[in-house]
Amino acid sequence: MIAAFPFKNIKWVKWLVIAAVGVAMVSMWLMLKASKSEQAALRARLDNALSTNQVSQATIETLTQENSDANQLLVDRTRLHSTIEGKLNEDIEMLRRQLADDECYQEPWPSDVANRLREPY
C-alpha cells in the first residue's frame, strides 16, 4: 500500500498537513475573537436598549399618573360646576317667583330704555 503512494518524500506532506491545521486553528481563533467582539458590541447595545426601555417605562408611568390626576381634577371641577349651576338656577327661579308680582319687572326692558336703544346713533 505504501509502495503505491506516489509521493517519495512524505515529510513535506506532514508539514503541509501541520501547516493546514495551524492555518485552520489561527482562522478559528480569529473568528472566535471577532465573535467575542461582536458579542460585546451586541451586549452594549442590549444594555443601552434596556436602559432606554426603563426610562421610557418610567416616563409612561409618570404620564399615566399625571393623566389620572388631571382626569380626577376635571371630574371634580365638572361636579362643582354642575352643583354651582344648579344652585344658581334655583336662586334665579326663586328671585323670579319673588318678583313675579311686581309689575315693573314683568317687562324685559323698561320702555324708555328700549326706545332709547332703538334710536339711531
C-alpha positions as CSV (number, residue, x, y, z in Angstrom):
1,M,0.0,0.0,0.0
2,I,2.7,2.4,0.9
3,A,4.7,1.5,-2.2
4,A,1.7,2.5,-4.3
5,F,1.7,6.0,-2.7
6,P,3.0,8.3,-5.5
7,F,5.0,10.7,-3.2
8,K,8.6,9.6,-2.4
9,N,9.1,12.1,0.4
10,I,6.3,12.1,2.9
11,K,8.0,14.6,5.2
12,W,6.8,17.6,3.3
13,V,3.2,16.2,3.3
14,K,3.4,16.1,7.1
15,W,4.5,19.7,7.2
16,L,1.7,20.6,4.8
17,V,-0.9,18.9,7.0
18,I,0.6,20.6,10.1
19,A,0.5,24.0,8.3
20,A,-3.1,23.4,7.2
21,V,-4.1,22.5,10.8
22,G,-2.2,25.6,12.0
23,V,-3.9,27.9,9.5
24,A,-7.3,26.4,10.4
25,M,-6.6,26.9,14.1
26,V,-5.5,30.6,13.5
27,S,-8.5,31.3,11.4
28,M,-10.8,29.7,14.1
29,W,-9.0,31.8,16.7
30,L,-9.6,35.0,14.7
31,M,-13.2,34.1,14.1
32,L,-13.7,33.4,17.8
33,K,-12.1,36.8,18.6
34,A,-14.3,38.6,16.1
35,S,-17.3,36.7,17.5
36,K,-16.4,37.8,21.1
37,S,-16.0,41.4,20.0
38,E,-19.4,41.3,18.2
39,Q,-20.9,39.7,21.2
40,A,-19.5,42.5,23.4
41,A,-20.9,45.1,21.0
42,L,-24.3,43.4,21.0
43,R,-24.2,43.2,24.8
44,A,-23.6,47.0,24.9
45,R,-26.5,47.6,22.5
46,L,-28.7,45.4,24.7
47,D,-27.7,47.3,27.9
48,N,-28.4,50.6,26.1
49,A,-31.8,49.3,24.9
50,L,-32.6,48.1,28.4
51,S,-31.8,51.4,30.0
52,T,-33.8,53.3,27.3
53,N,-36.7,50.9,27.9
54,Q,-36.5,51.5,31.7
55,V,-36.5,55.3,31.1
56,S,-39.4,55.0,28.7
57,Q,-41.3,52.8,31.2
58,A,-40.8,55.3,34.0
59,T,-42.0,58.1,31.7
60,I,-45.1,56.2,30.7
61,E,-45.9,55.5,34.4
62,T,-45.4,59.2,35.2
63,L,-47.6,60.3,32.3
64,T,-50.2,57.8,33.3
65,Q,-50.3,59.1,36.9
66,E,-50.4,62.7,35.7
67,N,-53.3,61.8,33.3
68,S,-55.2,60.1,36.1
69,D,-54.7,63.2,38.4
70,A,-55.8,65.6,35.7
71,N,-58.8,63.4,34.9
72,Q,-59.8,63.4,38.6
73,L,-59.4,67.2,38.7
74,L,-61.6,67.6,35.6
75,V,-64.3,65.3,37.1
76,D,-64.2,67.2,40.4
77,R,-64.4,70.5,38.5
78,T,-67.3,69.3,36.4
79,R,-69.2,68.2,39.6
80,L,-68.5,71.5,41.3
81,H,-69.7,73.4,38.2
82,S,-72.8,71.3,37.9
83,T,-73.6,71.9,41.6
84,I,-73.0,75.7,41.3
85,E,-75.1,75.9,38.2
86,G,-77.9,74.0,39.8
87,K,-77.8,76.4,42.9
88,L,-77.7,79.4,40.6
89,N,-80.7,78.2,38.6
90,E,-82.6,77.6,41.9
91,D,-81.7,81.1,43.0
92,I,-82.8,82.7,39.7
93,E,-86.1,80.8,39.9
94,M,-86.6,81.9,43.5
95,L,-86.0,85.5,42.5
96,R,-88.3,85.3,39.6
97,R,-91.1,83.9,41.8
98,Q,-90.4,86.8,44.3
99,L,-90.5,89.4,41.6
100,A,-93.5,87.9,39.7
101,D,-96.0,90.1,41.4
102,D,-94.0,93.3,40.8
103,E,-95.3,94.9,37.6
104,C,-92.1,96.8,36.7
105,Y,-90.2,93.5,36.5
106,Q,-92.6,91.9,34.0
107,E,-91.1,93.7,31.0
108,P,-87.6,92.6,30.0
109,W,-86.6,96.3,29.5
110,P,-88.2,99.5,30.7
111,S,-89.9,101.2,27.8
112,D,-87.8,104.4,27.9
113,V,-84.6,102.2,27.8
114,A,-86.0,100.2,24.9
115,N,-87.0,103.4,23.0
116,R,-83.5,104.9,23.6
117,L,-81.8,101.7,22.3
118,R,-83.9,102.0,19.1
119,E,-82.7,105.5,18.3
120,P,-80.0,105.9,15.6
121,Y,-76.6,106.9,16.8
